[in-house]
Amino acid sequence: MGLILQIETATTSCSVALAADGKVLDFKQVNERNKHAEVITLFTEELITGGNFNYRDLDAIAVSCGPGSYTGLRIGVSTAKGLCFALDKPLIAIETLEAMAYGVINDNTIPINENTLLCPMIDARRMEVYCSVFNIAGEKLKDTAAEIIDENSFADLLKDNRVLFFGDGADKCEAILGGNPNASFLHNFENSATYLTQKAVEKFADKDFEDVAYFEPYYLKDFIAGKKSKS
């Protein structure tokens, strides 16, 4: 049995899921900023023991590797690497935006069809978002990038396609592009470790693993620390 622990910390959502052979057994999640370090090991322990497993039963650890929150990514990837080192298990890395796209593709309650393009977005700063574009087969049509949203953003795609925007960066996009009849917006989307499942199974079957010693999150941009206020 391919028992995979899946970790998602790239956004405000801190989520851990346990999946076996492509089916989610259970997951824990909280969508609250700055809670990741506090709950991630607790969630992991609850899933392992609650499922009557022990850590040695795991076959791999999968982690959402970015882009996203610098601090969140550090916490998630460090946790995943620590487990891999301690248990001698392989590490699977899945790009965050790709996992988000599969979350929508596999959700039967979201109305999409073969003519729909998917644009997952993660809030960066000001009017900037991390984004990419996928078709409903999960194929990437636009490279992951940090984009500053303006009235001309995605004009080529919106001309002939319905584009569904979602994620915590989509609100700022809606304020500018919401008047376009081909632009749709999925509200209240929360990122989840359960969205890693499909790619985790594929990568596990292909033995597409990372070098645990040298693997780093996909930050996309350099970290810029905020300035401390003068006392």
C-alpha positions as CSV (number, residue, x, y, z in Angstrom):
1,M,0.0,0.0,0.0
2,G,1.3,3.5,-0.9
3,L,0.7,5.4,2.3
4,I,1.7,9.0,1.8
5,L,1.7,11.9,4.3
6,Q,0.9,15.1,2.5
7,I,1.8,18.6,3.8
8,E,0.5,22.0,2.6
9,T,1.7,25.2,4.2
10,A,2.3,27.5,1.2
11,T,-0.6,29.8,2.0
12,T,-2.6,30.8,5.0
13,S,-4.0,27.3,5.1
14,C,-2.0,24.8,7.1
15,S,-3.1,21.3,6.1
16,V,-1.9,17.7,6.5
17,A,-3.5,14.7,4.9
18,L,-2.9,11.0,5.0
19,A,-3.7,9.1,1.7
20,A,-3.4,5.4,0.7
21,D,-3.3,4.4,-2.9
22,G,-4.7,7.7,-4.0
23,K,-7.6,7.9,-1.6
24,V,-7.5,10.4,1.3
25,L,-8.0,8.6,4.6
26,D,-8.2,11.7,6.8
27,F,-6.9,15.2,6.9
28,K,-6.5,18.1,9.4
29,Q,-6.6,21.8,8.4
30,V,-6.7,25.3,9.8
31,N,-7.0,28.4,7.6
32,E,-5.3,31.0,9.9
33,R,-2.2,33.0,9.4
34,N,0.9,32.2,11.6
35,K,-0.5,28.9,13.0
36,H,1.6,26.6,10.8
37,A,4.5,26.0,13.2
38,E,2.1,25.5,16.1
39,V,-0.2,22.8,14.5
40,I,1.7,21.0,11.8
41,T,3.4,18.3,14.1
42,L,0.2,18.0,16.1
43,F,-1.9,17.4,12.9
44,T,0.7,14.8,11.7
45,E,0.6,12.9,15.0
46,E,-3.2,12.9,15.1
47,L,-3.4,11.5,11.6
48,I,-0.9,8.8,12.1
49,T,-2.1,7.6,15.5
50,G,-5.8,8.2,14.7
51,G,-5.5,5.9,11.7
52,N,-3.8,3.2,13.8
53,F,-0.6,3.6,11.9
54,N,2.9,4.3,13.1
55,Y,5.4,6.5,11.3
56,R,7.3,3.6,9.9
57,D,4.2,2.6,7.9
58,L,4.6,5.7,5.7
59,D,5.9,5.0,2.2
60,A,6.7,8.7,1.3
61,I,6.1,12.3,2.4
62,A,4.7,14.7,-0.1
63,V,5.0,18.5,0.3
64,S,3.6,21.5,-1.5
65,C,6.8,23.2,-2.5
66,G,5.7,26.7,-3.6
67,P,5.5,29.3,-4.7
68,G,3.8,30.9,-1.7
69,S,4.6,32.3,1.8
70,Y,8.3,32.2,2.5
71,T,7.8,31.3,6.2
72,G,5.0,28.8,5.5
73,L,7.1,27.0,2.9
74,R,10.1,26.9,5.2
75,I,7.9,25.3,7.9
76,G,6.3,22.7,5.6
77,V,9.5,21.7,3.7
78,S,11.6,21.5,6.9
79,T,9.0,19.3,8.5
80,A,8.8,17.0,5.5
81,K,12.6,16.8,5.2
82,G,12.9,16.0,8.9
83,L,10.5,13.2,8.6
84,C,12.2,11.8,5.5
85,F,15.6,11.9,7.2
86,A,14.3,10.3,10.4
87,L,12.3,7.6,8.7
88,D,14.5,7.1,5.6
89,K,11.5,7.7,3.4
90,P,11.4,9.4,-0.1
91,L,10.4,13.1,-0.5
92,I,7.8,14.1,-3.2
93,A,7.6,17.8,-4.1
94,I,4.5,19.1,-5.8
95,E,4.2,22.7,-7.1
96,T,1.5,24.5,-5.1
97,L,-0.3,26.0,-8.1
98,E,-0.5,22.7,-9.8
99,A,-2.0,21.1,-6.7
100,M,-4.5,23.9,-6.5
101,A,-5.5,23.2,-10.1
102,Y,-6.1,19.6,-9.4
103,G,-8.2,20.5,-6.4
104,V,-10.6,22.3,-8.7
105,I,-10.4,19.6,-11.5
106,N,-11.3,16.8,-9.0
107,D,-14.2,18.8,-7.3
108,N,-17.4,17.7,-9.0
109,T,-19.3,20.6,-7.4
110,I,-17.4,23.2,-9.4
111,P,-18.9,23.8,-12.9
112,I,-16.1,23.5,-15.4
113,N,-16.0,22.1,-18.9
114,E,-13.4,21.3,-21.6
115,N,-13.4,25.0,-22.6
116,T,-12.5,26.2,-19.2
117,L,-9.0,27.3,-18.3
118,L,-7.9,27.3,-14.7
119,C,-5.8,30.1,-13.2
120,P,-4.8,29.4,-9.5
121,M,-3.5,32.5,-7.8
122,I,-1.5,33.1,-4.6
123,D,-1.4,36.6,-3.1
124,A,2.1,38.0,-3.2
125,R,2.2,41.7,-2.3
126,R,0.4,44.8,-3.4
127,M,-1.1,44.0,-6.9
128,E,1.2,41.1,-7.5
129,V,0.2,37.4,-7.5
130,Y,1.9,34.1,-8.2
131,C,-0.1,32.4,-10.9
132,S,-0.1,29.9,-13.7
133,V,-2.7,28.6,-16.2
134,F,-3.9,25.0,-16.7
135,N,-6.4,23.2,-18.8
136,I,-8.9,20.8,-17.2
137,A,-6.5,17.9,-18.0
138,G,-4.0,19.4,-15.6
139,E,-1.6,20.5,-18.4
140,K,0.3,23.7,-17.7
141,L,-0.4,26.3,-20.4
142,K,1.4,29.3,-18.9
143,D,4.6,29.1,-16.8
144,T,4.4,30.0,-13.2
145,A,5.2,33.6,-12.7
146,A,4.9,36.6,-10.4
147,E,2.4,38.9,-12.2
148,I,1.3,42.4,-11.5
149,I,-2.4,42.5,-12.3
150,D,-3.7,45.3,-14.5
151,E,-6.5,45.7,-17.0
152,N,-4.4,44.0,-19.8
153,S,-3.6,40.9,-17.7
154,F,-4.6,37.6,-19.4
155,A,-6.1,39.5,-22.3
156,D,-4.9,36.9,-24.8
157,L,-6.5,34.1,-22.9
158,L,-9.8,35.9,-22.0
159,K,-10.3,36.8,-25.7
160,D,-11.4,33.3,-26.6
161,N,-11.6,31.3,-23.4
162,R,-13.5,31.2,-20.1
163,V,-10.9,31.5,-17.4
164,L,-11.7,30.5,-13.8
165,F,-9.6,32.5,-11.3
166,F,-9.3,31.1,-7.7
167,G,-7.0,31.2,-4.7
168,D,-6.3,34.0,-2.2
169,G,-4.8,36.2,-5.0
170,A,-8.0,36.1,-7.1
171,D,-9.8,38.9,-5.1
172,K,-7.4,41.6,-6.3
173,C,-7.7,40.2,-9.9
174,E,-11.5,40.3,-9.7
175,A,-11.5,44.0,-8.8
176,I,-9.8,44.7,-12.1
177,L,-10.9,42.0,-14.5
178,G,-14.3,41.2,-13.0
179,G,-16.1,43.1,-15.8
180,N,-14.8,40.7,-18.5
181,P,-17.6,38.3,-19.4
182,N,-15.1,35.5,-19.9
183,A,-13.6,35.9,-16.4
184,S,-15.1,33.8,-13.6
185,F,-14.1,33.8,-10.0
186,L,-14.3,31.0,-7.5
187,H,-14.8,32.5,-4.0
188,N,-13.8,31.0,-0.7
189,F,-11.3,28.6,-2.1
190,E,-9.1,27.2,0.6
191,N,-5.9,25.4,-0.2
192,S,-5.6,21.8,1.1
193,A,-3.1,19.0,1.5
194,T,-5.8,16.7,-0.1
195,Y,-5.1,18.4,-3.4
196,L,-1.7,16.9,-3.5
197,T,-3.1,13.4,-3.8
198,Q,-3.2,12.8,-7.5
199,K,0.3,14.1,-8.3
200,A,1.7,12.4,-5.2
201,V,0.4,9.0,-6.5
202,E,1.8,9.6,-9.9
203,K,5.2,10.7,-8.7
204,F,5.4,7.8,-6.2
205,A,4.7,5.3,-9.0
206,D,7.4,6.9,-11.2
207,K,9.8,7.1,-8.3
208,D,10.1,10.9,-9.0
209,F,11.7,11.8,-5.7
210,E,13.8,14.7,-4.5
211,D,17.2,14.7,-3.0
212,V,16.3,15.3,0.6
213,A,19.7,16.8,1.5
214,Y,19.6,19.5,-1.1
215,F,15.9,20.2,-1.8
216,E,14.7,23.8,-1.2
217,P,11.2,25.3,-1.6
218,Y,10.3,27.0,-4.9
219,Y,10.2,30.6,-3.6
220,L,10.0,32.2,-7.1
221,K,11.1,35.5,-5.6
222,D,13.8,36.4,-3.0
223,F,12.6,36.9,0.5
224,I,12.3,40.6,1.5
225,A,12.1,41.1,5.3
226,G,9.9,43.9,6.5
227,K,11.5,46.9,8.2
228,K,11.2,47.1,11.9
229,S,9.5,50.2,13.2
230,K,11.6,52.5,15.3
231,S,10.8,52.6,19.0
